[in-house]
């Protein structure tokens, strides 16, 4: 009986490890980090969101992005100020908004 429990726990642990491997990585992104990544030529995704936004929470649960996803939390006034030029230049009217950042190009997803 003890072997069955040990084997079941091992299978559960392996399943969790494999499952977490395929979850898209999500990370908060500062404006300085955004500038560095943009100039490095790396392709990545930026999601603008607000903490108390139910649409943002639903979007985050459904998001299945193939590459690196970075989140910008716009609830904070300081963050809004840092990102105001990006928001204005890309005509962001609502959140969540997702952008694919590529070399010299920003594309609304």
N, CA, C and O atoms as CSV, one atom per row, in Angstrom:
chain,resi,resn,atom,element,x,y,z
A,1,UNK,N,N,0.822,-1.193,0.000
A,1,UNK,CA,C,0.000,0.000,0.000
A,1,UNK,C,C,0.870,1.263,0.000
A,1,UNK,O,O,0.549,2.241,-0.674
A,2,UNK,N,N,1.946,1.236,0.742
A,2,UNK,CA,C,2.846,2.369,0.820
A,2,UNK,C,C,3.487,2.668,-0.535
A,2,UNK,O,O,3.707,3.832,-0.870
A,3,UNK,N,N,3.787,1.635,-1.312
A,3,UNK,CA,C,4.382,1.812,-2.637
A,3,UNK,C,C,3.400,2.498,-3.576
A,3,UNK,O,O,3.805,3.316,-4.402
A,4,UNK,N,N,2.114,2.177,-3.462
A,4,UNK,CA,C,1.095,2.802,-4.312
A,4,UNK,C,C,0.994,4.291,-4.021
A,4,UNK,O,O,0.894,5.103,-4.941
A,5,UNK,N,N,1.020,4.646,-2.756
A,5,UNK,CA,C,0.946,6.061,-2.376
A,5,UNK,C,C,2.189,6.799,-2.861
A,5,UNK,O,O,2.086,7.898,-3.406
A,6,UNK,N,N,3.352,6.207,-2.667
A,6,UNK,CA,C,4.602,6.830,-3.121
A,6,UNK,C,C,4.609,7.006,-4.635
A,6,UNK,O,O,5.010,8.052,-5.144
A,7,UNK,N,N,4.166,5.982,-5.344
A,7,UNK,CA,C,4.117,6.055,-6.805
A,7,UNK,C,C,3.127,7.134,-7.253
A,7,UNK,O,O,3.418,7.890,-8.180
A,8,UNK,N,N,1.971,7.210,-6.610
A,8,UNK,CA,C,0.960,8.219,-6.947
A,8,UNK,C,C,1.488,9.626,-6.703
A,8,UNK,O,O,1.266,10.523,-7.516
A,9,UNK,N,N,2.181,9.822,-5.596
A,9,UNK,CA,C,2.761,11.131,-5.300
A,9,UNK,C,C,3.839,11.504,-6.312
A,9,UNK,O,O,3.940,12.663,-6.715
A,10,UNK,N,N,4.634,10.539,-6.720
A,10,UNK,CA,C,5.666,10.783,-7.721
A,10,UNK,C,C,5.040,11.204,-9.054
A,10,UNK,O,O,5.503,12.151,-9.688
A,11,UNK,N,N,3.996,10.503,-9.470
A,11,UNK,CA,C,3.300,10.839,-10.721
A,11,UNK,C,C,2.688,12.235,-10.628
A,11,UNK,O,O,2.773,13.008,-11.582
A,12,UNK,N,N,2.075,12.567,-9.496
A,12,UNK,CA,C,1.478,13.888,-9.298
A,12,UNK,C,C,2.543,14.976,-9.376
A,12,UNK,O,O,2.339,15.997,-10.033
A,13,UNK,N,N,3.665,14.769,-8.720
A,13,UNK,CA,C,4.754,15.739,-8.736
A,13,UNK,C,C,5.297,15.939,-10.151
A,13,UNK,O,O,5.508,17.076,-10.573
A,14,UNK,N,N,5.520,14.872,-10.873
A,14,UNK,CA,C,6.003,14.973,-12.257
A,14,UNK,C,C,4.994,15.690,-13.146
A,14,UNK,O,O,5.379,16.487,-14.002
A,15,UNK,N,N,3.724,15.417,-12.954
A,15,UNK,CA,C,2.673,16.079,-13.735
A,15,UNK,C,C,2.678,17.581,-13.489
A,15,UNK,O,O,2.549,18.368,-14.428
A,16,UNK,N,N,2.826,17.979,-12.236
A,16,UNK,CA,C,2.881,19.404,-11.906
A,16,UNK,C,C,4.102,20.069,-12.524
A,16,UNK,O,O,4.001,21.169,-13.066
A,17,UNK,N,N,5.249,19.415,-12.448
A,17,UNK,CA,C,6.466,19.982,-13.031
A,17,UNK,C,C,6.342,20.156,-14.537
A,17,UNK,O,O,6.730,21.194,-15.073
A,18,UNK,N,N,5.813,19.168,-15.216
A,18,UNK,CA,C,5.628,19.250,-16.668
A,18,UNK,C,C,4.609,20.331,-16.998
A,18,UNK,O,O,4.804,21.090,-17.946
A,19,UNK,N,N,3.534,20.413,-16.240
A,19,UNK,CA,C,2.497,21.418,-16.474
A,19,UNK,C,C,3.027,22.827,-16.336
A,19,UNK,O,O,2.715,23.683,-17.164
A,20,UNK,N,N,3.828,23.094,-15.304
A,20,UNK,CA,C,4.375,24.426,-15.096
A,20,UNK,C,C,5.396,24.795,-16.162
A,20,UNK,O,O,5.613,25.980,-16.415
A,21,UNK,N,N,6.014,23.830,-16.781
A,21,UNK,CA,C,6.986,24.088,-17.837
A,21,UNK,C,C,6.330,24.721,-19.056
A,21,UNK,O,O,6.960,25.523,-19.746
A,22,UNK,N,N,5.083,24.377,-19.331
A,22,UNK,CA,C,4.414,24.856,-20.534
A,22,UNK,C,C,3.533,26.074,-20.305
A,22,UNK,O,O,2.867,26.524,-21.237
A,23,UNK,N,N,3.509,26.620,-19.100
A,23,UNK,CA,C,2.755,27.843,-18.829
A,23,UNK,C,C,3.583,29.016,-19.328
A,23,UNK,O,O,4.768,29.102,-19.006
A,24,UNK,N,N,2.994,29.931,-20.111
A,24,UNK,CA,C,3.755,31.087,-20.578
A,24,UNK,C,C,4.292,31.890,-19.391
A,24,UNK,O,O,3.592,32.090,-18.398
A,25,UNK,N,N,5.526,32.341,-19.504
A,25,UNK,CA,C,6.142,33.105,-18.429
A,25,UNK,C,C,5.589,34.525,-18.435
A,25,UNK,O,O,5.583,35.192,-19.470
A,26,UNK,N,N,5.124,34.984,-17.276
A,26,UNK,CA,C,4.576,36.334,-17.165
A,26,UNK,C,C,5.398,37.097,-16.138
A,26,UNK,O,O,5.680,36.586,-15.054
A,27,UNK,N,N,5.771,38.293,-16.475
A,27,UNK,CA,C,6.622,39.071,-15.591
A,27,UNK,C,C,6.224,40.537,-15.677
A,27,UNK,O,O,5.835,41.023,-16.739
A,28,UNK,N,N,6.322,41.241,-14.549
A,28,UNK,CA,C,6.101,42.687,-14.552
A,28,UNK,C,C,7.244,43.344,-15.328
A,28,UNK,O,O,8.377,42.863,-15.309
A,29,UNK,N,N,6.935,44.438,-16.003
A,29,UNK,CA,C,7.929,45.109,-16.842
A,29,UNK,C,C,7.964,46.589,-16.506
A,29,UNK,O,O,6.941,47.270,-16.579
A,30,UNK,N,N,9.134,47.086,-16.138
A,30,UNK,CA,C,9.286,48.526,-15.911
A,30,UNK,C,C,9.524,49.198,-17.262
A,30,UNK,O,O,9.846,48.534,-18.248
A,31,UNK,N,N,9.365,50.511,-17.297
A,31,UNK,CA,C,9.570,51.221,-18.557
A,31,UNK,C,C,11.031,51.136,-18.995
A,31,UNK,O,O,11.313,51.026,-20.189
A,32,UNK,N,N,11.957,51.185,-18.046
A,32,UNK,CA,C,13.386,51.068,-18.388
A,32,UNK,C,C,13.700,49.702,-18.984
A,32,UNK,O,O,14.450,49.603,-19.955
A,33,UNK,N,N,13.123,48.641,-18.400
A,33,UNK,CA,C,13.318,47.294,-18.947
A,33,UNK,C,C,12.726,47.196,-20.350
A,33,UNK,O,O,13.303,46.564,-21.235
A,34,UNK,N,N,11.573,47.826,-20.541
A,34,UNK,CA,C,10.939,47.843,-21.867
A,34,UNK,C,C,11.877,48.480,-22.893
A,34,UNK,O,O,12.080,47.937,-23.979
A,35,UNK,N,N,12.445,49.631,-22.543
A,35,UNK,CA,C,13.351,50.337,-23.461
A,35,UNK,C,C,14.556,49.457,-23.818
A,35,UNK,O,O,14.943,49.372,-24.983
A,36,UNK,N,N,15.136,48.810,-22.820
A,36,UNK,CA,C,16.298,47.943,-23.056
A,36,UNK,C,C,15.947,46.780,-23.981
A,36,UNK,O,O,16.684,46.482,-24.921
A,37,UNK,N,N,14.820,46.128,-23.710
A,37,UNK,CA,C,14.399,44.982,-24.527
A,37,UNK,C,C,14.086,45.423,-25.954
A,37,UNK,O,O,14.447,44.742,-26.914
A,38,UNK,N,N,13.420,46.553,-26.088
A,38,UNK,CA,C,13.052,47.063,-27.413
A,38,UNK,C,C,14.307,47.334,-28.250
A,38,UNK,O,O,14.350,47.007,-29.435
A,39,UNK,N,N,15.311,47.925,-27.634
A,39,UNK,CA,C,16.540,48.262,-28.363
A,39,UNK,C,C,17.452,47.057,-28.575
A,39,UNK,O,O,18.378,47.117,-29.384
A,40,UNK,N,N,17.199,45.967,-27.859
A,40,UNK,CA,C,18.024,44.764,-28.026
A,40,UNK,C,C,17.617,43.963,-29.260
A,40,UNK,O,O,18.343,43.067,-29.691
A,41,UNK,N,N,16.456,44.286,-29.825
A,41,UNK,CA,C,15.990,43.563,-31.004
A,41,UNK,C,C,15.192,42.320,-30.677
A,41,UNK,O,O,14.793,41.582,-31.577
A,42,UNK,N,N,14.957,42.082,-29.407
A,42,UNK,CA,C,14.189,40.913,-28.970
A,42,UNK,C,C,12.702,41.115,-29.287
A,42,UNK,O,O,12.184,42.225,-29.168
A,43,UNK,N,N,12.025,40.046,-29.687
A,43,UNK,CA,C,10.578,40.089,-29.890
A,43,UNK,C,C,9.913,39.627,-28.601
A,43,UNK,O,O,10.255,38.576,-28.059
A,44,UNK,N,N,8.956,40.423,-28.111
A,44,UNK,CA,C,8.265,40.081,-26.870
A,44,UNK,C,C,6.880,40.723,-26.862
A,44,UNK,O,O,6.562,41.552,-27.714
A,45,UNK,N,N,6.075,40.333,-25.901
A,45,UNK,CA,C,4.707,40.835,-25.775
A,45,UNK,C,C,4.578,41.668,-24.507
A,45,UNK,O,O,5.145,41.334,-23.467
A,46,UNK,N,N,3.815,42.767,-24.610
A,46,UNK,CA,C,3.522,43.625,-23.463
A,46,UNK,C,C,2.010,43.696,-23.307
A,46,UNK,O,O,1.289,43.984,-24.262
A,47,UNK,N,N,1.540,43.432,-22.096
A,47,UNK,CA,C,0.115,43.539,-21.789
A,47,UNK,C,C,-0.055,44.667,-20.782
A,47,UNK,O,O,0.507,44.627,-19.688
A,48,UNK,N,N,-0.837,45.676,-21.164
A,48,UNK,CA,C,-1.171,46.761,-20.250
A,48,UNK,C,C,-2.450,46.370,-19.528
A,48,UNK,O,O,-3.428,45.970,-20.160
A,49,UNK,N,N,-2.445,46.486,-18.202
A,49,UNK,CA,C,-3.611,46.065,-17.427
A,49,UNK,C,C,-3.719,46.889,-16.157
A,49,UNK,O,O,-2.813,47.645,-15.805
A,50,UNK,N,N,-4.849,46.725,-15.474
A,50,UNK,CA,C,-5.059,47.335,-14.163
A,50,UNK,C,C,-5.504,46.260,-13.191
A,50,UNK,O,O,-6.226,45.331,-13.554
A,51,UNK,N,N,-5.064,46.401,-11.957
A,51,UNK,CA,C,-5.289,45.383,-10.934
A,51,UNK,C,C,-6.771,45.075,-10.707
A,51,UNK,O,O,-7.139,43.904,-10.620
A,52,UNK,N,N,-7.616,46.079,-10.611
A,52,UNK,CA,C,-9.029,45.869,-10.285
A,52,UNK,C,C,-9.922,45.751,-11.513
A,52,UNK,O,O,-11.141,45.881,-11.402
A,53,UNK,N,N,-9.350,45.512,-12.656
A,53,UNK,CA,C,-10.096,45.402,-13.916
A,53,UNK,C,C,-10.502,43.941,-14.136
A,53,UNK,O,O,-9.647,43.073,-14.306
A,54,UNK,N,N,-11.803,43.679,-14.130
A,54,UNK,CA,C,-12.270,42.292,-14.302
A,54,UNK,C,C,-11.952,41.771,-15.703
A,54,UNK,O,O,-11.651,40.589,-15.863
A,55,UNK,N,N,-12.015,42.637,-16.720
A,55,UNK,CA,C,-11.648,42.209,-18.074
A,55,UNK,C,C,-10.175,41.804,-18.135
A,55,UNK,O,O,-9.812,40.851,-18.824
A,56,UNK,N,N,-9.336,42.533,-17.412
A,56,UNK,CA,C,-7.901,42.213,-17.384
A,56,UNK,C,C,-7.664,40.855,-16.732
A,56,UNK,O,O,-6.847,40.064,-17.205
A,57,UNK,N,N,-8.378,40.594,-15.653
A,57,UNK,CA,C,-8.233,39.311,-14.963
A,57,UNK,C,C,-8.697,38.163,-15.848
A,57,UNK,O,O,-8.048,37.118,-15.903
A,58,UNK,N,N,-9.820,38.349,-16.543
A,58,UNK,CA,C,-10.320,37.312,-17.455
A,58,UNK,C,C,-9.338,37.084,-18.604
A,58,UNK,O,O,-9.069,35.946,-18.986
A,59,UNK,N,N,-8.807,38.184,-19.151
A,59,UNK,CA,C,-7.853,38.098,-20.254
A,59,UNK,C,C,-6.610,37.319,-19.829
A,59,UNK,O,O,-6.114,36.471,-20.571
A,60,UNK,N,N,-6.115,37.616,-18.634
A,60,UNK,CA,C,-4.900,36.953,-18.140
A,60,UNK,C,C,-5.112,35.445,-18.001
A,60,UNK,O,O,-4.206,34.662,-18.285
A,61,UNK,N,N,-6.301,35.040,-17.566
A,61,UNK,CA,C,-6.606,33.611,-17.425
A,61,UNK,C,C,-6.642,32.910,-18.781
A,61,UNK,O,O,-6.259,31.746,-18.895
A,62,UNK,N,N,-7.107,33.630,-19.816
A,62,UNK,CA,C,-7.269,33.031,-21.140
A,62,UNK,C,C,-6.026,33.126,-22.016
A,62,UNK,O,O,-5.928,32.435,-23.031
A,63,UNK,N,N,-5.084,33.968,-21.636
A,63,UNK,CA,C,-3.919,34.235,-22.471
A,63,UNK,C,C,-3.096,32.978,-22.705
A,63,UNK,O,O,-2.701,32.293,-21.762
A,64,UNK,N,N,-2.845,32.688,-23.963
A,64,UNK,CA,C,-2.014,31.551,-24.376
A,64,UNK,C,C,-0.962,32.070,-25.353
A,64,UNK,O,O,-0.985,31.722,-26.533
A,65,UNK,N,N,-0.047,32.893,-24.870
A,65,UNK,CA,C,0.964,33.482,-25.746
A,65,UNK,C,C,2.134,32.522,-25.928
A,65,UNK,O,O,2.569,31.884,-24.970
A,66,UNK,N,N,2.643,32.418,-27.152
A,66,UNK,CA,C,3.727,31.482,-27.435
A,66,UNK,C,C,5.096,31.952,-26.951
A,66,UNK,O,O,6.009,31.140,-26.801
A,67,UNK,N,N,5.246,33.212,-26.713
A,67,UNK,CA,C,6.552,33.762,-26.342
A,67,UNK,C,C,6.480,34.439,-24.977
A,67,UNK,O,O,5.498,34.296,-24.248
A,68,UNK,N,N,7.520,35.165,-24.652
A,68,UNK,CA,C,7.633,35.876,-23.387
A,68,UNK,C,C,6.570,36.966,-23.286
A,68,UNK,O,O,6.428,37.790,-24.190
A,69,UNK,N,N,5.823,36.967,-22.181
A,69,UNK,CA,C,4.781,37.959,-21.943
A,69,UNK,C,C,5.178,38.789,-20.728
A,69,UNK,O,O,5.502,38.243,-19.673
A,70,UNK,N,N,5.149,40.111,-20.881
A,70,UNK,CA,C,5.443,41.025,-19.782
A,70,UNK,C,C,4.196,41.840,-19.490
A,70,UNK,O,O,3.480,42.251,-20.403
A,71,UNK,N,N,3.943,42.069,-18.209
A,71,UNK,CA,C,2.770,42.816,-17.786
A,71,UNK,C,C,3.167,44.179,-17.253
A,71,UNK,O,O,4.189,44.332,-16.585
A,72,UNK,N,N,2.336,45.168,-17.563
A,72,UNK,CA,C,2.519,46.510,-17.027
A,72,UNK,C,C,1.260,46.837,-16.241
A,72,UNK,O,O,0.174,46.951,-16.810
A,73,UNK,N,N,1.411,46.984,-14.946
A,73,UNK,CA,C,0.301,47.282,-14.041
A,73,UNK,C,C,0.117,48.796,-14.007
A,73,UNK,O,O,0.960,49.510,-13.466
A,74,UNK,N,N,-0.981,49.292,-14.582
A,74,UNK,CA,C,-1.203,50.730,-14.717
A,74,UNK,C,C,-2.014,51.335,-13.573
A,74,UNK,O,O,-2.523,52.447,-13.714
A,75,UNK,N,N,-2.146,50.652,-12.472
A,75,UNK,CA,C,-2.903,51.167,-11.334
A,75,UNK,C,C,-2.130,52.271,-10.620
A,75,UNK,O,O,-2.726,53.210,-10.093
A,76,UNK,N,N,-0.838,52.161,-10.604
A,76,UNK,CA,C,0.053,53.089,-9.918
A,76,UNK,C,C,0.241,54.369,-10.745
A,76,UNK,O,O,0.481,54.289,-11.949
A,77,UNK,N,N,0.135,55.552,-10.112
A,77,UNK,CA,C,0.288,56.835,-10.823
A,77,UNK,C,C,1.677,56.990,-11.432
A,77,UNK,O,O,1.823,57.520,-12.533
A,78,UNK,N,N,2.690,56.529,-10.716
A,78,UNK,CA,C,4.061,56.631,-11.220
A,78,UNK,C,C,4.232,55.806,-12.497
A,78,UNK,O,O,4.864,56.256,-13.453
A,79,UNK,N,N,3.671,54.612,-12.506
A,79,UNK,CA,C,3.746,53.757,-13.698
A,79,UNK,C,C,3.003,54.405,-14.856
A,79,UNK,O,O,3.482,54.390,-15.990
A,80,UNK,N,N,1.839,54.972,-14.576
A,80,UNK,CA,C,1.067,55.655,-15.631
A,80,UNK,C,C,1.893,56.787,-16.237
A,80,UNK,O,O,1.900,56.973,-17.454
A,81,UNK,N,N,2.581,57.535,-15.394
A,81,UNK,CA,C,3.401,58.645,-15.876
A,81,UNK,C,C,4.532,58.135,-16.767
A,81,UNK,O,O,4.782,58.690,-17.837
A,82,UNK,N,N,5.224,57.063,-16.318
A,82,UNK,CA,C,6.325,56.493,-17.105
A,82,UNK,C,C,5.852,56.008,-18.476
A,82,UNK,O,O,6.542,56.190,-19.478
A,83,UNK,N,N,4.679,55.393,-18.510
A,83,UNK,CA,C,4.175,54.776,-19.736
A,83,UNK,C,C,3.276,55.714,-20.552
A,83,UNK,O,O,2.745,55.295,-21.580
A,84,UNK,N,N,3.092,56.956,-20.127
A,84,UNK,CA,C,2.146,57.862,-20.796
A,84,UNK,C,C,2.480,58.091,-22.273
A,84,UNK,O,O,1.573,58.158,-23.102
A,85,UNK,N,N,3.750,58.211,-22.609
A,85,UNK,CA,C,4.132,58.404,-24.012
A,85,UNK,C,C,3.778,57.175,-24.838
A,85,UNK,O,O,3.223,57.303,-25.930
A,86,UNK,N,N,4.091,55.992,-24.333
A,86,UNK,CA,C,3.746,54.744,-25.025
A,86,UNK,C,C,2.230,54.661,-25.227
A,86,UNK,O,O,1.763,54.320,-26.313
A,87,UNK,N,N,1.476,54.971,-24.188
A,87,UNK,CA,C,0.009,54.914,-24.245
A,87,UNK,C,C,-0.522,55.883,-25.296
A,87,UNK,O,O,-1.394,55.530,-26.090
A,88,UNK,N,N,0.004,57.097,-25.299
A,88,UNK,CA,C,-0.444,58.118,-26.260
A,88,UNK,C,C,-0.042,57.748,-27.692
A,88,UNK,O,O,-0.870,57.817,-28.599
A,89,UNK,N,N,1.206,57.360,-27.901
A,89,UNK,CA,C,1.689,57.035,-29.248
A,89,UNK,C,C,0.975,55.828,-29.850
A,89,UNK,O,O,0.802,55.754,-31.066
A,90,UNK,N,N,0.563,54.889,-29.014
A,90,UNK,CA,C,-0.092,53.677,-29.505
A,90,UNK,C,C,-1.607,53.724,-29.365
A,90,UNK,O,O,-2.302,52.730,-29.571
A,91,UNK,N,N,-2.100,54.908,-29.009
A,91,UNK,CA,C,-3.549,55.160,-28.935
A,91,UNK,C,C,-4.284,54.113,-28.089
A,91,UNK,O,O,-5.313,53.572,-28.494
A,92,UNK,N,N,-3.727,53.847,-26.912
A,92,UNK,CA,C,-4.359,52.893,-25.995
A,92,UNK,C,C,-5.590,53.560,-25.397
A,92,UNK,O,O,-5.487,54.592,-24.734
A,93,UNK,N,N,-6.757,52.963,-25.633
A,93,UNK,CA,C,-8.010,53.519,-25.134
A,93,UNK,C,C,-8.592,52.714,-23.982
A,93,UNK,O,O,-9.430,53.220,-23.235
A,94,UNK,N,N,-8.162,51.476,-23.831
A,94,UNK,CA,C,-8.712,50.620,-22.780
A,94,UNK,C,C,-7.702,49.547,-22.390
A,94,UNK,O,O,-6.725,49.298,-23.095
A,95,UNK,N,N,-7.963,48.936,-21.274
A,95,UNK,CA,C,-7.171,47.786,-20.839
A,95,UNK,C,C,-8.109,46.603,-20.683
A,95,UNK,O,O,-9.280,46.795,-20.356
A,96,UNK,N,N,-7.642,45.411,-20.903
A,96,UNK,CA,C,-6.273,45.068,-21.257
A,96,UNK,C,C,-5.978,45.383,-22.721
A,96,UNK,O,O,-6.860,45.314,-23.578
A,97,UNK,N,N,-4.741,45.724,-22.985
A,97,UNK,CA,C,-4.242,45.913,-24.348
A,97,UNK,C,C,-2.936,45.140,-24.466
A,97,UNK,O,O,-2.069,45.222,-23.596
A,98,UNK,N,N,-2.811,44.394,-25.546
A,98,UNK,CA,C,-1.612,43.569,-25.742
A,98,UNK,C,C,-0.877,44.022,-26.996
A,98,UNK,O,O,-1.487,44.246,-28.041
A,99,UNK,N,N,0.437,44.154,-26.878
A,99,UNK,CA,C,1.272,44.591,-27.987
A,99,UNK,C,C,2.395,43.595,-28.219
A,99,UNK,O,O,2.971,43.054,-27.275
A,100,UNK,N,N,2.697,43.362,-29.484
A,100,UNK,CA,C,3.862,42.559,-29.856
A,100,UNK,C,C,4.954,43.546,-30.230
A,100,UNK,O,O,4.780,44.351,-31.145
A,101,UNK,N,N,6.071,43.489,-29.531
A,101,UNK,CA,C,7.179,44.412,-29.759
A,101,UNK,C,C,8.243,43.676,-30.566
A,101,UNK,O,O,8.769,42.647,-30.144
A,102,UNK,N,N,8.545,44.235,-31.744
A,102,UNK,CA,C,9.561,43.651,-32.621
A,102,UNK,C,C,10.557,44.739,-32.983
A,102,UNK,O,O,10.364,45.899,-32.618
A,103,UNK,N,N,11.594,44.392,-33.679
A,103,UNK,CA,C,12.609,45.363,-34.075
A,103,UNK,C,C,11.941,46.521,-34.810
A,103,UNK,O,O,11.332,46.336,-35.864
A,104,UNK,N,N,12.066,47.719,-34.237
A,104,UNK,CA,C,11.551,48.955,-34.839
A,104,UNK,C,C,10.058,48.906,-35.156
A,104,UNK,O,O,9.602,49.637,-36.035
A,105,UNK,N,N,9.302,48.086,-34.484
A,105,UNK,CA,C,7.879,47.977,-34.800
A,105,UNK,C,C,7.101,47.584,-33.546
A,105,UNK,O,O,7.521,46.710,-32.788
A,106,UNK,N,N,5.960,48.243,-33.341
A,106,UNK,CA,C,5.054,47.893,-32.261
A,106,UNK,C,C,3.727,47.560,-32.905
A,106,UNK,O,O,3.186,48.352,-33.676
A,107,UNK,N,N,3.206,46.394,-32.590
A,107,UNK,CA,C,1.988,45.914,-33.239
A,107,UNK,C,C,0.946,45.567,-32.184
A,107,UNK,O,O,1.217,44.791,-31.267
A,108,UNK,N,N,-0.244,46.143,-32.314
A,108,UNK,CA,C,-1.345,45.814,-31.416
A,108,UNK,C,C,-1.811,44.413,-31.730
A,108,UNK,O,O,-2.104,44.100,-32.884
A,109,UNK,N,N,-1.884,43.554,-30.707
A,109,UNK,CA,C,-2.301,42.158,-30.906
A,109,UNK,C,C,-3.768,42.018,-30.611
A,109,UNK,O,O,-4.317,40.921,-30.718
